[in-house]
């Protein structure tokens, strides 16, 4: 008796991954049962629709390019993108896709990797951010500075780097204890972040040292105005810690290209300027506790 195989559709419906077939215009021709489990749409709701209508807007351009690459004869075995599910939530998918020229269809198998991508994003954040303050860390700051210098060089844009050292923090940390000192450092970091534009960047690059990146800021005068705002902001956190020494900030400024044309040169210039500013500052900001708030 000859062996009878089940219909292919029944086999595909047993798979835990989504399987779909798409025509050259991007319309869905067929989906399996797992497609509904992953995306929330029944086959009747999606067959005939353009698959790109479900792609997350931030991933649409890359997905269109990947689809074109597949149809040009370049299979995509590990392409990742995000989709908007029927309920509005976002799902991460890794696709293996190829073009079948004899049938003029694109066939793809999609595996849900949302949990994996969440774990990867968490690790990426941990690798590029300071765990205490939540600001960017030294590693990320150097990467962003390299990119900013390249843009400034290519487009003739201004760029300033600020190197910031907290005056009085060591005394406050010794007096308050490390736990309260950490909270004071977190408050100072928030003040620095809030004192900058959304397009600027602030990073913790040392124990009580920070660095700011100011794209489009090309003069010492403009950078000095930002530095003065940050110095003013930094005096406020200590007010929530009665008896703590008053905080201040020494800020060094370096502008592209007058103070350096490479990331390393700009950082050296800003660091040296910060030490000059610290040496020139009176010690009064580090002396004496803040007055007690009324009612304390």
C-alpha positions as CSV (number, residue, x, y, z in Angstrom):
1,X,0.0,0.0,0.0
2,X,1.6,3.3,-1.1
3,X,2.4,5.8,1.7
4,X,-0.1,8.7,1.9
5,X,1.3,12.0,3.1
6,X,-0.8,14.6,4.8
7,X,-1.6,17.9,3.0
8,X,1.1,20.4,3.3
9,X,-1.3,22.9,4.9
10,X,-1.9,20.5,7.8
11,X,1.8,20.1,8.4
12,X,2.5,23.8,8.3
13,X,-0.3,24.4,10.9
14,X,1.6,22.1,13.3
15,X,4.6,24.4,13.3
16,X,5.1,26.9,16.2
17,X,6.6,29.5,13.9
18,X,4.7,31.7,11.5
19,X,4.8,30.7,7.8
20,X,3.6,33.1,5.1
21,X,3.7,33.4,1.4
22,X,3.8,36.9,-0.3
23,X,3.3,38.0,-3.9
24,X,5.7,40.4,-5.7
25,X,3.4,43.3,-4.6
26,X,3.7,42.4,-0.9
27,X,0.2,40.9,-0.5
28,X,-0.2,37.9,1.7
29,X,-1.3,34.8,-0.2
30,X,-1.2,32.3,2.7
31,X,-0.5,32.1,6.4
32,X,-0.4,29.1,8.8
33,X,-2.2,28.7,12.2
34,X,0.8,30.0,14.2
35,X,0.6,33.3,12.4
36,X,-2.6,34.0,14.3
37,X,-1.0,33.0,17.6
38,X,1.9,35.4,17.0
39,X,0.3,38.4,15.3
40,X,-3.4,38.1,16.5
41,X,-4.9,38.1,13.0
42,X,-6.8,35.2,11.6
43,X,-5.9,34.0,8.1
44,X,-9.1,35.5,6.7
45,X,-8.2,38.9,8.2
46,X,-4.7,39.1,6.6
47,X,-4.8,37.2,3.3
48,X,-5.0,39.8,0.6
49,X,-3.5,42.5,2.8
50,X,0.0,44.0,2.4
51,X,2.3,42.5,5.0
52,X,4.1,45.9,5.2
53,X,1.0,47.4,6.8
54,X,1.8,45.5,10.0
55,X,5.5,46.3,10.2
56,X,6.5,48.7,13.0
57,X,7.0,52.2,11.4
58,X,10.6,52.4,12.7
59,X,11.5,49.1,10.9
60,X,9.6,49.7,7.7
61,X,12.5,51.1,5.6
62,X,14.8,48.2,6.5
63,X,12.1,45.6,5.9
64,X,11.3,47.0,2.5
65,X,15.0,46.8,1.6
66,X,15.2,43.2,3.0
67,X,12.2,42.2,0.9
68,X,13.8,43.7,-2.2
69,X,17.0,41.8,-1.5
70,X,15.1,38.6,-1.2
71,X,13.4,39.1,-4.6
72,X,16.8,40.0,-6.1
73,X,18.0,36.5,-5.2
74,X,19.6,37.2,-1.8
75,X,17.9,35.0,0.9
76,X,17.6,36.6,4.4
77,X,18.1,33.8,6.9
78,X,18.3,35.9,10.1
79,X,16.5,39.2,9.4
80,X,14.9,40.8,12.5
81,X,12.1,43.4,12.7
82,X,9.1,44.3,14.7
83,X,5.4,44.1,14.0
84,X,2.3,45.7,15.4
85,X,-0.1,43.0,16.6
86,X,-3.9,43.2,16.3
87,X,-4.1,44.3,19.9
88,X,-1.6,47.1,19.4
89,X,1.3,45.4,21.2
90,X,4.7,45.0,19.5
91,X,6.3,41.7,18.7
92,X,9.9,41.0,17.6
93,X,10.4,38.5,14.8
94,X,13.4,36.8,13.3
95,X,12.7,35.7,9.7
96,X,14.2,33.3,7.3
97,X,13.0,34.3,3.8
98,X,13.7,33.4,0.2
99,X,12.3,34.1,-3.2
100,X,10.9,31.2,-5.3
101,X,11.2,32.5,-8.9
102,X,9.4,29.6,-10.5
103,X,6.3,30.6,-8.5
104,X,6.9,34.3,-8.2
105,X,6.3,34.3,-4.4
106,X,8.3,35.1,-1.3
107,X,8.1,32.5,1.4
108,X,9.2,33.3,4.9
109,X,9.3,31.6,8.3
110,X,9.1,33.9,11.4
111,X,10.2,33.0,14.9
112,X,9.0,35.2,17.8
113,X,12.0,36.5,19.7
114,X,10.4,39.2,21.9
115,X,11.8,37.8,25.1
116,X,15.3,37.4,23.6
117,X,15.3,41.0,22.3
118,X,14.1,42.3,25.7
119,X,17.1,40.5,27.3
120,X,19.4,41.9,24.6
121,X,18.2,45.4,25.0
122,X,18.7,45.2,28.8
123,X,22.2,44.0,28.3
124,X,22.9,46.7,25.7
125,X,21.6,49.3,28.2
126,X,23.7,47.9,31.0
127,X,26.8,48.0,28.8
128,X,26.3,51.6,27.8
129,X,24.8,53.2,31.0
130,X,26.1,54.0,34.5
131,X,24.1,51.8,36.9
132,X,24.0,54.4,39.7
133,X,22.8,57.5,37.8
134,X,21.3,56.0,34.7
135,X,23.3,58.3,32.6
136,X,25.4,57.2,29.6
137,X,28.8,55.7,30.7
138,X,32.3,56.5,29.5
139,X,32.2,53.8,26.8
140,X,29.0,55.2,25.2
141,X,30.2,58.8,25.6
142,X,33.3,58.0,23.6
143,X,31.2,56.3,20.9
144,X,28.8,59.3,20.6
145,X,31.8,61.8,20.6
146,X,33.4,60.0,17.7
147,X,30.1,60.1,15.7
148,X,29.6,63.8,16.6
149,X,33.2,64.7,15.5
150,X,32.6,62.9,12.2
151,X,29.4,64.9,11.6
152,X,31.0,68.1,12.5
153,X,33.9,67.4,10.1
154,X,31.6,66.3,7.3
155,X,28.9,69.1,7.6
156,X,30.9,72.0,9.1
157,X,28.7,71.9,12.3
158,X,29.7,73.3,15.6
159,X,30.5,71.0,18.5
160,X,31.4,71.6,22.2
161,X,32.5,69.2,24.9
162,X,32.1,70.1,28.6
163,X,34.1,68.3,31.3
164,X,32.4,68.7,34.7
165,X,33.8,67.9,38.2
166,X,31.6,68.3,41.3
167,X,33.2,70.5,43.9
168,X,32.5,69.5,47.5
169,X,31.1,66.1,46.7
170,X,33.9,64.2,48.5
171,X,33.3,66.2,51.7
172,X,29.6,65.6,51.4
173,X,30.0,61.9,50.8
174,X,32.3,61.6,53.8
175,X,29.9,63.5,56.0
176,X,26.7,62.0,54.9
177,X,27.8,58.4,54.3
178,X,28.0,56.5,51.1
179,X,24.3,55.7,50.8
180,X,23.2,59.3,51.1
181,X,26.2,60.3,49.0
182,X,24.9,58.0,46.2
183,X,21.5,59.7,46.4
184,X,23.2,63.1,46.3
185,X,25.1,62.0,43.2
186,X,21.9,60.8,41.6
187,X,20.2,64.1,42.3
188,X,23.2,66.0,40.8
189,X,23.1,63.8,37.7
190,X,19.3,64.6,37.2
191,X,20.1,68.3,37.5
192,X,22.8,68.1,34.9
193,X,20.6,66.2,32.5
194,X,17.7,68.6,33.0
195,X,20.0,71.5,32.4
196,X,20.7,70.4,28.8
197,X,18.8,70.3,25.6
198,X,17.2,67.1,24.5
199,X,19.8,66.9,21.6
200,X,22.7,67.2,24.1
201,X,24.2,64.3,25.9
202,X,25.5,63.9,29.5
203,X,27.5,61.0,30.8
204,X,29.1,60.0,34.0
205,X,32.8,59.3,33.2
206,X,34.2,59.0,36.7
207,X,33.3,59.0,40.4
208,X,32.1,62.6,40.5
209,X,33.0,63.6,37.0
210,X,30.7,64.1,34.1
211,X,31.1,65.0,30.4
212,X,28.5,66.7,28.2
213,X,28.3,66.7,24.4
214,X,26.7,69.8,22.8
215,X,26.1,69.2,19.0
216,X,25.7,72.5,17.1
217,X,27.4,74.5,19.8
218,X,30.5,76.0,18.1
219,X,31.6,78.9,20.2
220,X,33.1,79.2,23.6
221,X,30.6,81.9,24.5
222,X,27.6,79.6,23.7
223,X,29.2,76.7,25.6
224,X,30.1,79.0,28.5
225,X,26.4,79.9,28.8
226,X,25.5,76.2,29.1
227,X,28.2,75.7,31.6
228,X,26.8,78.5,33.8
229,X,23.4,76.9,33.7
230,X,24.9,73.6,34.8
231,X,26.9,75.3,37.6
232,X,23.7,76.9,38.8
233,X,21.7,73.7,38.6
234,X,24.3,71.7,40.6
235,X,23.9,73.8,43.7
236,X,20.3,72.7,44.2
237,X,20.6,68.9,45.0
238,X,22.5,69.5,48.3
239,X,19.5,71.6,49.6
240,X,17.7,68.3,50.2
241,X,20.5,67.0,52.4
242,X,20.5,69.3,55.5
243,X,24.0,69.9,56.9
244,X,25.8,68.7,53.8
245,X,28.6,70.8,52.4
246,X,27.6,73.1,49.5
247,X,28.1,71.6,46.0
248,X,29.6,73.4,43.1
249,X,31.0,72.5,39.7
250,X,34.2,73.2,37.8
251,X,33.5,73.0,34.1
252,X,36.1,72.8,31.3
253,X,35.1,73.7,27.7
254,X,36.5,72.5,24.4
255,X,35.1,73.5,21.0
256,X,35.6,71.8,17.6
257,X,37.9,72.6,15.8
258,X,39.7,75.3,17.7
259,X,40.5,73.1,20.7
260,X,40.9,69.9,18.8
261,X,39.9,68.0,15.7
262,X,39.8,64.5,17.2
263,X,37.7,63.0,20.1
264,X,40.9,62.5,22.1
265,X,42.2,66.0,21.6
266,X,38.8,67.5,22.5
267,X,38.6,65.5,25.7
268,X,42.2,66.4,26.7
269,X,41.4,70.1,26.1
270,X,38.2,70.0,28.1
271,X,39.9,68.1,30.9
272,X,42.7,70.5,31.1
273,X,40.3,73.5,31.0
274,X,38.4,71.9,33.9
275,X,41.5,71.7,36.1
276,X,42.3,75.3,35.3
277,X,38.7,76.2,36.3
278,X,39.0,74.2,39.5
279,X,42.3,75.8,40.4
280,X,40.8,79.3,39.8
281,X,37.7,78.7,41.9
282,X,37.6,80.0,45.5
283,X,37.2,77.3,48.1
284,X,34.1,78.9,49.6
285,X,31.8,76.5,47.7
286,X,33.4,73.6,49.5
287,X,33.3,75.2,53.0
288,X,30.5,75.2,55.5
289,X,27.2,73.4,55.6
290,X,24.0,74.6,53.9
291,X,21.6,76.3,56.3
292,X,18.9,74.1,57.8
293,X,15.5,74.4,56.1
294,X,12.7,76.0,58.1
295,X,10.9,73.5,60.3
296,X,13.7,70.9,60.4
